[in-house]
Amino acid sequence: MSAATNAANTAASEKGYQDERVPGVDALQVQQRYDEERTKRLREDGDNQFVDISLSDKFKSFIEDPWVDTTAVKDAKTMFPDNRCQVLILGAGWGGLMYAVRMIEAGVRPEDIRIIDSAGGFGGTWYWNRYPGLTCDIESYSYLPLLEETGYVPQLRYSSGEEIRNYANLAAQKWGVAESAVFQTKAERLVWDEESKEWQVELVQQRKGEQPQTLNIRAPFVATVNGVLNWPKLPGFPGILDYHGDIFHSSRWDYGVTGGSPTDPSLTKMQGKRVAIIGTGATAVQIVPHLARWAKHLYVVQRTPAAVDERDQRKTDLEWFRNKVATSAGWQRERLRNFHQHLTTEKQPKINLVDDNWTGAVGMVAIAGNPDGPKTMEELPAYMQKLHAIDLTRQDRIRKRVEHVVKDPVVAKKLQAWYPTWCKRPTFHEEYLSTFNRENVTLIDTDGKGLSSLTADSIVAGDQSYPVDIIICATGFRAPFTGSPAQKANMTIIGSNGVSMGEEWARSGPSTQHGVLDHNFPNLFLSGPWQASNSPNYLFNVDALAKNSAYILAEAKRRAGGKPFAVKTTAAAAEGWGMQVLMHSAPMAAIAGCTPSYFNVEGGIDRAPPEMGMIMMRSGLWGNGIEDFMRVVEAWREEGSMHGIEVRT
């Protein structure tokens, strides 16, 4: 610690953290406030304060599919006429589609692919989430993949959920896999058969209104692309099932209760109703303005405020798009590269192609990695000081924005986010904050505690009850960075020599090279993020792994010469890559000490036992950021020998 910082600390202590004329005092005050707010929200039960709906029979009604068109769901047995397929993709979201597209580009025929999903259609999170106001918070020209290949021009700078889902259907048609999908179907168990070199897969199809049917199939190759935010959760406080009004999770929006539709946000059935929305994260920020327009009264239940920046939504001008965006071959990859290059604590590019408020959120390097981050843990304290200093300007601006927009100073203070940018996903909206100026909107700030309970007709916060007619739980999803691919899909995977993926990963972590093939699970292509990388545009990360998986499969087929084969990472390569991930992990340690959120498993990362530290670091994300990860992987492919990959016939 420098003499100047010591002096500032001493002065701050003597002056009660009030004198802004003392250098460094502002930052010290803010850090103290961050620590205070974090402490309020730490709970002994951590992530267990929530109910994982998919694992609890009594709450299963909260995840029933409200969107499925039963006439469009094909019978699983007819889709596997000889009980087998060549490539089985688990997940029909955009990630699953990208794996299918890249496999097809690598020579797999569309008719040899089967894509299964418990949903009733393509889209993944964009299939399930259809709440009013739903838009992607990453600009559409970067987020929507394959724009060059399809020639599609997004309607808005930030696409609506409906546009994204419809575009997924367009892509499925264009690449010939629309007829390869088996919906309302889930893989329950995968077992590797070494003799035949293929996977035995137990599928269960649960078509709406019918009894479940079980089907056992075989597939030489499987890709697990089940998504990272796909299992909704509820708060674990008492009384949810005692409530007699209408209650639903935001990812299963009930337009029968609210009125309107995914294409018409006229929530006419909410007129005259008292409505509560639980949660103030990225989902609620988009929903709240719509609820306020229609409800007689809206109660917004807040545990932790969102940091809400400006979004600048607008329609896509076709002339601008053609002349300024889609200017040459490879424009979308270059746009994404430029986007990622702004996530650095050093000098940013002179040109900002995306020019949004993500590119100003430099603190997100704590989640996405940083090519200019610390190389060792010894460098971490100085790096954290620098990161906080950079981030303070942004977070102060966002807190001042609240004061400027929200007229009631008491409410404004409660809506200010006191944590660094990287502790929770940033949000962006034009109307959320101003909604609290409406007379029919009440903020119920629980000061980090959450609601106490529900009764038959009310929500209860502390000793105060609020009668309501409708409750909407915008309470998020299972934490994305926990568990193995097997656990994330609620299935069992048994690999070589009877190794259980759930048990092996819990004990030792993954054993991959570049995050796509685990040494213990041949012919099983993974989709990250473990031992791979991350981006605020998560779909780009998944596509990067899809390309690498497709390359490995095509090259392994060529080397096998038409014989059945097993392809996997060698033990030595897995050990070496794990060490590389560990050696590059220092920038990712910035998440330590964050206020609880799904990023840090509600503070659970900080409570991990010391013996898990090394396993977590070698299992985690590439600390130098996604563009550096891409450089490593592309150089490996360019070299051409498939070093570290074993093909066994």
Secondary structure as UniProt FT lines:
FT   HELIX           3..14
FT   TURN            15..16
FT   TURN            20..21
FT   TURN            23..24
FT   HELIX           25..41
FT   TURN            44..45
FT   HELIX           46..49
FT   STRAND          50..52
FT   HELIX           53..55
FT   HELIX           57..63
FT   HELIX           70..72
FT   HELIX           76..79
FT   TURN            81..82
FT   STRAND          87..90
FT   HELIX           94..105
FT   TURN            106..107
FT   HELIX           110..112
FT   STRAND          113..117
FT   HELIX           125..128
FT   TURN            132..133
FT   HELIX           140..143
FT   TURN            145..146
FT   HELIX           147..150
FT   HELIX           161..174
FT   TURN            175..176
FT   HELIX           178..180
FT   STRAND          181..183
FT   STRAND          185..193
FT   TURN            194..197
FT   STRAND          198..205
FT   TURN            208..209
FT   STRAND          213..219
FT   STRAND          221..224
FT   STRAND          232..235
FT   TURN            238..239
FT   HELIX           240..242
FT   STRAND          246..249
FT   HELIX           250..252
FT   HELIX           255..258
FT   TURN            262..263
FT   HELIX           268..270
FT   TURN            271..272
FT   STRAND          274..278
FT   HELIX           282..294
FT   STRAND          297..302
FT   STRAND          308..309
FT   HELIX           318..320
FT   HELIX           321..325
FT   TURN            329..330
FT   HELIX           331..341
FT   TURN            359..360
FT   HELIX           362..364
FT   HELIX           365..368
FT   TURN            371..372
FT   HELIX           377..379
FT   HELIX           380..405
FT   HELIX           409..414
FT   HELIX           421..423
FT   STRAND          427..428
FT   HELIX           432..435
FT   TURN            436..437
FT   TURN            439..440
FT   STRAND          441..445
FT   TURN            447..448
FT   STRAND          453..454
FT   STRAND          458..461
FT   TURN            462..463
FT   STRAND          464..467
FT   STRAND          470..473
FT   TURN            480..481
FT   HELIX           485..488
FT   TURN            489..490
FT   STRAND          492..494
FT   HELIX           496..498
FT   HELIX           501..508
FT   TURN            514..515
FT   STRAND          517..518
FT   TURN            519..520
FT   TURN            522..523
FT   STRAND          524..525
FT   TURN            530..531
FT   HELIX           538..560
FT   TURN            561..562
FT   STRAND          566..569
FT   HELIX           571..583
FT   HELIX           586..591
FT   TURN            592..593
FT   HELIX           598..600
FT   TURN            601..604
FT   HELIX           605..607
FT   HELIX           610..612
FT   HELIX           613..619
FT   TURN            623..624
FT   HELIX           626..639
FT   TURN            643..644
FT   STRAND          645..648
//
